[in-house]
């Protein structure tokens, strides 16, 4: 029989063993630490109502929030709103606000802030202007209630204000009032789990945990539900060279890096401390045509450009092994219920003979096609280099202009300066929201039949009716050669193995992320 002292010693050892984590067992998230993220470049602005695109969204969705956000199935769910009532005629939306939501400067949000923010979004945002053409008025009967009245029913109104890419973020009213209409805000104050603490141009943007953040109580789901700010600070650091981004993660200078070339996949996978992360939600590669000014306003020139391109060769050169890309005619991804192959006969034609015939019919006289692309996204620049000789072979003159992304974004709003530009189109939960189809997005596709079908899509809620309209619209887009779709691609990132808890929504999101001990 063991003595009491031996039994006590064994009990103590057993307690230690029971408390010790098993090898490979997940630890509980812990607060503290600093996350450093290597970006391809800087956002053009920190005013999320004005700016858009992958880089700003990745940073600013940690800072700003709207009345609604998108869950993991891309359905709108309340965020700063507590509940919503929609009238029987589908024209009146009554939002009851969530109590206790505070701005980064400490004041509690009220309906006056929401009204000012919605009205400004309707003036300065590309999608906001489209939505607010249909807004009759906004009322604030009390500090917790906002009533929006539409002129006509719009099935996607809540999805629009809760979009990932151009949300109707809520700012303090005084921040909006202190700037001229249409001007960027000077103070970047939201309600999100992190606040903007510092920006040093070309060096970093630093976010800090917002200690006064009022989270929702529901479980996290995509961009909705509970948000935990575990990091003390997050640095977003512009690092244009992809090799430097990868090396920085390997040396633990960064814990996450975006936009890593696909040919690095096998090497990264062999490094014990690193994890290659291939996105599950595809972007698509595109060349946007200028439908407003210059040589590409000639429909047959656009069609010739479309006919000349071998998309398979382009995607292979730009994105590498097939796990990172796929050919597909659908503007919506195959995984989406609205996917259609309508117009597929005009996708990936690789038909130089037809391209030459179309150019001859167009009356084209050798005018240079001024094509902007960016070194900040190497696959876009690589794709342009592969396409250029395809176009020259059929008789098009190509003036390829390579620049950084910020310069491209600045130039593309001036139609007299360009004829085409390269771009990565992010996932949109509905075709109505897709930027290349918008008459007010640079490219300015305003085909009368196409825009009429977009208006029909806005009004119908029946899924089968919407799919039929969308099939006709996609076919029309191909027939008019509104712009050029190359194919889907799946972006790769790299991160340190100790980084846990981040997710795609569809961009990577940093609330609920933490560094494991």
Long-range contacts (C-beta under 8 A, 24 or more apart in sequence): 26-500, 27-516, 27-517, 29-228, 29-230, 29-500, 29-501, 29-512, 29-514, 30-230, 30-514, 30-515, 30-517, 31-230, 31-231, 31-232, 31-514, 32-230, 32-231, 32-232, 33-230, 33-231, 33-232, 33-514, 33-515, 34-231, 34-232, 34-233, 34-234, 34-235, 35-231, 35-233, 35-234, 35-235, 35-255, 35-256, 35-499, 35-510, 35-513, 35-515, 36-234, 36-235, 36-237, 36-253, 36-254, 36-255, 36-256, 37-234, 37-235, 37-236, 37-237, 37-254, 37-255, 37-256, 37-257, 37-258, 37-510, 38-237, 38-239, 38-244, 38-245, 38-248, 38-249, 38-254, 38-256, 38-257, 38-258, 39-236, 39-237, 39-238, 39-239, 39-258, 40-238, 40-239, 40-240, 40-242, 40-258, 40-259, 40-376, 40-377, 40-405, 41-238, 41-240, 41-376, 41-404, 41-405, 41-406, 42-201, 42-202, 42-205, 42-238, 42-406, 43-205, 44-406, 44-409, 44-410, 45-184, 46-188, 46-196, 46-199, 46-205, 47-184, 47-185, 47-188, 48-167, 48-169, 48-190, 49-117, 49-120, 49-121, 49-124, 49-125, 49-128, 49-166, 49-168, 49-169, 49-171, 49-185, 50-124, 50-125, 50-184, 52-126, 52-165, 52-166, 53-165, 53-409, 53-426, 54-424, 54-426, 54-507, 55-405, 57-164, 57-165, 57-426, 57-507, 58-236, 58-258, 58-507, 58-508, 59-205, 59-207, 59-236, 60-169, 61-164, 61-167, 61-192, 61-223, 61-505, 61-507, 61-509, 62-192, 62-193, 62-194, 62-207, 62-234, 62-509, 62-510, 62-511, 63-188, 63-190, 63-192, 63-194, 63-195, 63-196, 63-207, 64-167, 64-169, 64-170, 64-171, 64-190, 64-191, 64-192, 65-101, 65-169, 65-170, 65-190, 65-191, 65-192, 66-161, 66-162, 66-167, 66-168, 66-169, 66-170, 67-95, 67-97, 67-114, 67-146, 67-161, 67-162, 67-168, 67-170, 68-158, 68-159, 68-161, 68-162, 69-162, 69-167, 69-222, 69-223, 69-224, 70-159, 70-162, 70-163, 70-164, 70-222, 70-223, 70-224, 70-429, 70-505, 71-221, 71-222, 71-223, 71-224, 71-225, 72-221, 72-222, 72-505, 73-222, 74-222, 74-429, 76-158, 76-159, 76-162, 77-162, 77-221, 77-224, 77-225, 78-216, 78-224, 79-162, 79-216, 79-223, 79-224, 80-109, 80-114, 80-170, 80-191, 84-158, 89-153, 90-150, 90-153, 90-154, 90-155, 91-136, 91-149, 91-150, 91-151, 91-152, 91-153, 92-147, 92-148, 92-149, 92-150, 93-147, 93-148, 93-149, 93-150, 93-157, 93-158, 94-145, 94-146, 94-147, 95-145, 95-146, 95-147, 95-148, 96-144, 96-145, 97-143, 97-144, 97-145, 97-146, 98-214, 98-216, 99-144, 100-214, 101-191, 101-214, 102-191, 102-212, 102-213, 102-214, 103-172, 103-189, 103-190, 103-191, 104-189, 104-190, 104-191, 104-195, 104-196, 104-210, 104-212, 105-172, 105-189, 106-212, 107-172, 109-170, 109-172, 109-191, 110-143, 110-144, 111-140, 111-142, 111-143, 111-144, 111-145, 111-146, 112-140, 112-143, 112-173, 113-170, 113-171, 113-172, 113-173, 114-140, 114-146, 114-170, 115-140, 115-146, 115-173, 116-171, 116-173, 116-176, 116-177, 117-168, 117-169, 117-170, 117-171, 117-173, 117-176, 118-146, 118-148, 118-161, 118-168, 120-171, 120-176, 121-161, 121-168, 121-169, 123-181, 123-182, 124-182, 125-166, 125-168, 126-166, 126-435, 126-438, 126-440, 126-441, 127-160, 127-163, 127-166, 127-433, 127-438, 128-166, 128-168, 129-440, 130-438, 130-440, 131-157, 131-160, 131-161, 152-459, 153-459, 154-458, 154-459, 155-458, 155-459, 155-460, 155-461, 156-430, 156-432, 156-433, 156-458, 159-429, 159-430, 159-433, 160-433, 163-429, 163-433, 164-223, 164-426, 164-505, 164-506, 164-507, 165-426, 165-428, 165-433, 192-227, 192-511, 193-227, 193-228, 193-229, 193-511, 194-229, 194-231, 194-234, 194-510, 194-511, 197-233, 202-238, 203-237, 203-238, 204-235, 204-236, 204-237, 204-238, 205-235, 205-236, 206-233, 206-234, 206-235, 206-236, 207-233, 207-234, 207-235, 207-236, 208-232, 208-233, 209-233, 220-511, 220-512, 222-503, 222-505, 223-505, 223-509, 226-512, 227-511, 227-512, 228-511, 228-512, 229-511, 230-501, 230-512, 230-513, 230-514, 231-510, 231-513, 231-514, 231-515, 234-510, 240-375, 240-376, 240-404, 242-378, 245-494, 246-494, 249-274, 249-494, 249-495, 249-496, 250-274, 252-496, 255-495, 255-496, 255-498, 255-499, 255-515, 256-493, 256-494, 256-495, 256-496, 256-499, 256-502, 256-508, 257-493, 257-494, 257-495, 258-491, 258-493, 258-508, 259-377, 259-378, 259-491, 259-492, 259-493, 260-492, 260-493, 260-494, 261-320, 261-378, 261-492, 262-319, 262-320, 262-321, 262-323, 262-324, 262-492, 263-320, 263-321, 264-492, 264-494, 265-320, 265-321, 265-323, 265-324, 265-492, 268-494, 272-497, 273-496, 273-497, 274-494, 274-495, 274-496, 274-497, 275-494, 275-495, 275-496, 275-497, 276-492, 276-493, 276-494, 277-492, 277-493, 277-494, 277-495, 278-323, 278-324, 278-490, 278-491, 278-492, 279-490, 279-491, 279-492, 279-493, 279-504, 279-506, 280-490, 280-504, 281-333, 281-427, 281-504, 281-506, 282-326, 282-333, 282-427, 282-488, 282-489, 282-490, 283-424, 283-425, 283-426, 283-427, 283-488, 283-489, 283-490, 283-491, 284-331, 284-424, 284-425, 284-485, 284-486, 284-487, 284-488, 284-489, 285-314, 285-315, 285-318, 285-319, 285-379, 285-380, 285-383, 285-422, 285-424, 285-425, 285-485, 285-486, 285-487, 285-489, 286-422, 286-423, 286-424, 286-425, 286-436, 286-483, 286-484, 286-485, 286-486, 287-371, 287-384, 287-387, 287-420, 287-421, 287-422, 287-423, 287-483, 287-484, 287-486, 288-412, 288-420, 288-421, 288-422, 288-423, 288-436, 288-442, 288-443, 288-483, 288-484, 289-419, 289-420, 289-443, 289-481, 289-482, 289-483, 289-484, 290-415, 290-418, 290-419, 290-420, 290-442, 290-443, 290-444, 291-443, 291-444, 291-445, 291-446, 291-482, 292-415, 292-444, 293-415, 293-416, 294-367, 294-370, 294-415, 294-416, 294-418, 294-419, 295-364, 295-367, 295-368, 295-369, 295-419, 296-369, 296-419, 296-420, 298-362, 298-363, 298-364, 299-362, 299-480, 299-481, 300-358, 300-359, 300-361, 300-362, 300-364, 301-358, 301-359, 301-362, 301-364, 301-396, 302-480, 302-481, 302-482, 303-358, 303-481, 304-354, 304-355, 304-356, 304-358, 304-359, 304-362, 304-364, 304-394, 304-396, 305-355, 305-369, 305-391, 305-396, 305-420, 305-481, 305-484, 306-346, 306-349, 306-478, 306-481, 306-484, 307-349, 307-351, 307-352, 307-354, 307-355, 307-358, 307-394, 308-349, 308-350, 308-351, 308-352, 308-355, 308-390, 308-391, 308-393, 308-394, 308-396, 309-348, 309-349, 309-350, 309-387, 309-390, 309-391, 309-484, 309-486, 310-348, 310-350, 310-390, 311-347, 311-348, 311-350, 311-485, 311-486, 311-487, 312-348, 312-350, 313-350, 313-386, 314-383, 314-386, 314-387, 314-486, 314-487, 315-383, 315-486, 315-487, 315-489, 317-382, 317-383, 317-386, 318-379, 318-380, 318-382, 318-383, 318-386, 318-486, 318-489, 319-379, 319-489, 323-490, 324-489, 324-490, 324-492, 325-487, 325-488, 325-489, 325-490, 326-487, 326-488, 327-487, 327-488, 328-487, 328-488, 329-478, 329-485, 330-474, 331-431, 331-434, 331-436, 331-437, 331-474, 331-477, 331-485, 332-431, 332-470, 333-427, 333-488, 337-463, 337-467, 338-430, 338-431, 338-466, 338-467, 338-470, 340-467, 340-470, 340-471, 340-474, 342-471, 342-472, 342-474, 342-475, 342-478, 343-474, 343-475, 343-476, 343-477, 343-478, 343-479, 346-478, 346-479, 346-481, 347-478, 347-485, 348-487, 352-390, 352-393, 352-394, 355-394, 356-394, 356-395, 359-394, 359-395, 359-396, 364-395, 364-396, 366-395, 366-397, 367-397, 368-397, 368-398, 368-399, 368-419, 369-396, 369-397, 369-398, 369-399, 369-419, 369-420, 370-399, 370-401, 370-417, 370-418, 370-419, 370-420, 371-398, 371-399, 371-400, 371-401, 371-418, 371-419, 371-420, 371-421, 371-422, 372-401, 372-403, 372-408, 372-411, 372-412, 372-418, 372-420, 372-421, 372-422, 373-400, 373-401, 373-402, 373-403, 373-408, 373-421, 373-422, 374-402, 374-403, 374-404, 374-405, 374-408, 374-422, 375-402, 375-403, 375-404, 376-404, 376-405, 377-405, 377-422, 377-424, 379-424, 379-489, 380-422, 380-423, 380-424, 381-422, 383-422, 383-486, 384-422, 412-442, 413-442, 415-442, 415-444, 424-489, 426-506, 426-507, 427-506, 430-457, 431-457, 431-470, 431-473, 431-474, 432-457, 432-458, 436-477, 436-482, 436-483, 437-473, 437-477, 437-482, 443-482, 443-483, 445-477, 445-480, 445-482, 445-483, 447-476, 447-477, 447-480, 447-482, 449-476, 450-476, 450-477, 450-480, 450-482
